[in-house]
């Protein structure tokens, strides 16, 4: 099943703004607020349009491009819960550039196809999402791969240190 993402770009923009302005307190409830940091993963809340959203977010531990050293914006990996929309633990990636075609997400020996739109990627088969999240809770790293419209291949490696705690805290915040 392919689903069209509705909130990813809002969260990506807010998270990037938060990362770029670490000393600025959230002036509005729509801006993400870091609730707690667990290793590489942060638990955040926001209320864009008055609808509460909770998510875990990480930046890549390492990134590479082929050809090497191609410029791009930073990537992020999100796991979002949006109670008003009935969305629970939706996995998504921000590549930091417009993606061409499908992307890949790997945990251990398991591979998941990502549906992409703009700079974002989502699990193409939503029925696989709960299993993916469980694999991430037990795994050591996630590898996200994609290709830009210009043909540059990227590989982002995310550590999973702290993901279980961040997901649990995000879930608690969105009860």
C-alpha positions as CSV (number, residue, x, y, z in Angstrom):
1,X,0.0,0.0,0.0
2,X,1.4,3.4,-0.9
3,X,0.2,6.3,1.2
4,X,0.8,10.0,0.6
5,X,2.6,11.7,3.4
6,X,0.9,14.7,4.8
7,X,3.1,16.0,7.6
8,X,6.6,15.0,6.9
9,X,7.8,18.2,5.3
10,X,6.3,20.2,8.2
11,X,8.4,18.1,10.6
12,X,11.5,18.1,8.5
13,X,11.4,21.9,8.2
14,X,10.7,22.3,12.0
15,X,13.4,19.8,12.9
16,X,16.0,21.4,10.7
17,X,15.1,24.8,12.1
18,X,15.5,23.5,15.6
19,X,18.8,22.0,14.8
20,X,20.0,25.3,13.3
21,X,18.8,27.4,16.2
22,X,19.7,25.3,19.3
23,X,19.8,28.3,21.6
24,X,16.3,29.5,20.7
25,X,13.4,28.3,22.8
26,X,10.3,27.2,21.1
27,X,8.2,30.3,20.8
28,X,5.1,28.5,19.4
29,X,3.6,25.1,20.1
30,X,4.0,24.3,16.3
31,X,7.8,24.3,16.7
32,X,9.3,21.0,17.8
33,X,10.4,20.7,21.4
34,X,13.1,18.3,22.4
35,X,11.6,16.4,25.3
36,X,14.6,14.1,26.0
37,X,17.8,12.9,24.2
38,X,18.7,9.2,24.4
39,X,22.0,8.4,22.7
40,X,21.7,9.4,19.0
41,X,17.9,9.7,19.2
42,X,15.8,12.6,20.4
43,X,12.2,12.5,21.5
44,X,10.2,15.5,20.3
45,X,6.7,17.0,20.4
46,X,5.0,19.7,18.3
47,X,1.5,20.8,17.7
48,X,1.2,22.2,14.1
49,X,-2.3,23.4,13.5
50,X,-3.1,22.5,17.1
51,X,-2.7,18.8,16.4
52,X,-0.2,17.0,18.7
53,X,2.6,15.2,17.0
54,X,5.4,13.1,18.7
55,X,8.4,11.8,17.0
56,X,11.9,10.3,17.5
57,X,14.6,11.8,15.3
58,X,18.2,11.1,14.5
59,X,20.9,12.5,12.3
60,X,23.2,10.1,10.4
61,X,26.3,8.9,12.2
62,X,28.0,8.8,8.8
63,X,27.1,9.9,5.3
64,X,28.8,9.3,1.9
65,X,28.1,10.2,-1.7
66,X,29.1,8.5,-4.9
67,X,30.8,10.4,-6.6
68,X,32.5,11.4,-3.4
69,X,32.0,14.7,-1.6
70,X,28.9,15.9,-3.4
71,X,27.2,18.8,-1.5
72,X,23.8,18.2,0.1
73,X,21.7,19.2,3.0
74,X,21.7,17.0,6.1
75,X,19.6,13.9,6.2
76,X,17.3,12.8,9.1
77,X,15.4,9.7,10.1
78,X,12.0,10.1,11.8
79,X,9.5,7.9,13.5
80,X,6.3,9.9,13.9
81,X,3.0,9.4,15.8
82,X,0.1,11.7,14.9
83,X,-2.9,10.7,17.0
84,X,-5.4,13.0,15.3
85,X,-4.6,11.2,12.0
86,X,-4.5,7.7,13.5
87,X,-0.8,7.4,12.6
88,X,1.4,5.4,14.9
89,X,5.2,5.1,14.5
90,X,5.5,6.0,10.8
91,X,9.1,5.7,9.6
92,X,10.3,8.3,7.2
93,X,13.6,9.7,6.0
94,X,14.7,13.1,4.8
95,X,17.4,12.7,2.3
96,X,18.6,16.3,2.1
97,X,18.0,16.5,-1.6
98,X,15.3,15.6,-4.1
99,X,15.3,11.8,-4.6
100,X,14.8,10.1,-8.0
101,X,13.0,6.8,-7.9
102,X,12.6,4.6,-4.9
103,X,15.0,4.5,-1.9
104,X,16.2,1.7,0.3
105,X,16.3,1.3,4.1
106,X,18.2,-1.7,5.6
107,X,18.2,-3.1,9.1
108,X,20.5,-6.1,9.5
109,X,19.8,-8.3,6.5
110,X,16.3,-6.9,5.9
111,X,15.6,-4.4,3.2
112,X,12.6,-2.1,2.9
113,X,11.7,-0.1,-0.2
114,X,11.0,3.6,0.3
115,X,8.4,5.5,-1.7
116,X,9.9,8.9,-2.3
117,X,8.5,12.4,-2.9
118,X,10.7,15.4,-3.0
119,X,13.4,15.0,-0.3
120,X,11.3,12.5,1.7
121,X,11.0,8.7,1.8
122,X,8.4,6.5,3.4
123,X,8.0,2.7,3.8
124,X,6.2,1.7,0.6
125,X,4.4,-1.2,2.2
126,X,2.8,0.2,5.3
127,X,2.0,-3.3,6.5
128,X,5.8,-3.8,7.1
129,X,6.2,-0.7,9.3
130,X,5.5,-2.3,12.7
131,X,7.9,-5.1,12.0
132,X,10.5,-2.6,10.9
133,X,10.2,-0.6,14.1
134,X,10.7,-3.7,16.1
135,X,13.8,-4.6,14.1
136,X,15.1,-1.1,14.7
137,X,14.5,-1.4,18.4
138,X,16.7,-4.6,18.4
139,X,19.2,-3.6,15.8
140,X,22.5,-1.7,15.8
141,X,22.1,0.5,12.7
142,X,19.9,1.5,9.8
143,X,21.3,2.3,6.4
144,X,19.3,4.6,4.1
145,X,20.2,4.7,0.4
146,X,19.0,6.9,-2.4
147,X,19.8,8.5,-5.7
148,X,19.5,12.2,-6.6
149,X,18.0,13.5,-9.9
150,X,21.6,14.2,-11.0
151,X,22.6,10.5,-10.4
152,X,24.5,11.0,-7.1
153,X,24.1,8.0,-4.9
154,X,24.0,8.5,-1.1
155,X,24.3,6.2,1.9
156,X,23.4,7.4,5.4
157,X,24.1,5.2,8.4
158,X,22.1,5.8,11.5
159,X,23.0,4.3,14.9
160,X,20.1,2.8,16.8
161,X,21.6,3.6,20.2
162,X,18.7,5.1,22.2
163,X,15.9,4.5,19.7
164,X,13.8,2.3,22.1
165,X,13.9,5.0,24.9
166,X,13.1,7.8,22.4
167,X,10.2,5.9,20.9
168,X,8.9,5.0,24.4
169,X,9.1,8.7,25.5
170,X,7.5,9.9,22.3
171,X,4.6,7.4,22.8
172,X,4.2,8.6,26.4
173,X,4.0,12.2,25.2
174,X,1.3,11.4,22.7
175,X,-1.0,9.5,25.0
